[in-house]
Amino acid sequence: FFFFFFFQAEDGIRDVERSRGLGDVYKRQINENMERLADAILLERVPGVWKEVINSSSKKPLGSWLGNIADRYKQLEKWSENFTLDKECLCISLLFNPMAFLTAIMQVTARQEKLPLDYMVLNTMVRNYLTPEEIPGPPETGAYIYGMYLQGASWKMPSDRKSEGYLAQMKPRELSPVLPVVNVVSVPLDKKQKEGYYECPVYTTTSRGSTYVFTANLRMESLEFNVNNWILAGVA
C-alpha cells in the first residue's frame, strides 16, 4: 500500500513537471530521512518519526501497530460521543495516556468525598467477567477497564460469580494470560487493600522500565501466602 502510494505520488509530480514544460528535466531526490522511512516499511518496522508523532513505545511490527492505532481511534471516537462510562468498559491498553484517565478517577472521587487529591490512591478489584459484554451494569464507583495481561502468573477464576479470583501459578504455554475485567476505584490512602494482596506494577509494554503506569493490587490465594513468591517471579 505504501509503495503504491509513493509511486502514485511520484507519477503525479512527474505529470505536473511535464505540464510546466520541464519534461524529462524532473529528477528524483531522495534524502536520508526518506531512505530510513522506506527501509523501515520494507522491514515491517514502525518508522521512528511515526512513533515520535504519537509518542508510542510499542514494540509491535508495522502491521500490528497500524491495526492498534486504528483500534485506539475507534475507542476514542465512540467514547467522545458523550464522554460517559455508564456501562462502557474502556480498554486501558488502547489509551495513549492511561495514567491521565486513572488520575481523573481519583479527581472525581476526591471531589465527591471532599478530600485532598494527594490523599487518594487507586484500588483495583478484579471482577468475574472475562469480556466487557458480560458486564450487567455500571460499577458502583470508579470505572471498568480491560485489556491487561499478566506475566509470571495466571489468574484463577472462581467456580461461581459470588467468589473472588486470585493469582495462581503460570500455566504451560500461557506466557501472557488475559486478566479479567478490573474495577478501578479511588480510596483514601489508609483504606487501600494490602493484606492478602500483591502490589503488581502495570506497564504499557513487555519491556517494562520507563513504561510504568501504576500499581494494581491483585488478590492472592490466602492471607498466609508469601508475597515474595510473586516478587521473585517478576509478576507484572
HELIX and SHEET records of a PDB file:
HELIX    1   1 PHE A    2  SER A   19  1                                  18    
HELIX    2   2 GLY A   23  VAL A   25  5                                   3    
HELIX    3   3 GLU A   32  LEU A   42  1                                  11    
HELIX    4   4 GLY A   48  ILE A   54  1                                   7    
HELIX    5   5 LEU A   62  TRP A   79  1                                  18    
HELIX    6   6 ILE A   92  LEU A   94  5                                   3    
HELIX    7   7 PRO A   98  GLU A  113  1                                  16    
HELIX    8   8 LEU A  117  TYR A  119  5                                   3    
HELIX    9   9 PRO A  132  GLU A  134  5                                   3    
HELIX   10  10 LEU A  189  LYS A  191  5                                   3    
HELIX   11  11 GLY A  209  THR A  211  5                                   3    
HELIX   12  12 ASN A  228  LEU A  232  1                                   5    
SHEET    1   A 4 CYS A  89  CYS A  91  0                                        
SHEET    2   A 4 ALA A 143  TYR A 146  1                                        
SHEET    3   A 4 VAL A 182  PRO A 188 -1                                        
SHEET    4   A 4 MET A 120  VAL A 126 -1                                        
SHEET    1   B 2 SER A 154  LYS A 156  0                                        
SHEET    2   B 2 TYR A 166  ALA A 168 -1                                        
SHEET    1   C 2 TYR A 197  TYR A 203  0                                        
SHEET    2   C 2 TYR A 212  ARG A 219 -1                                        
END                                                                             
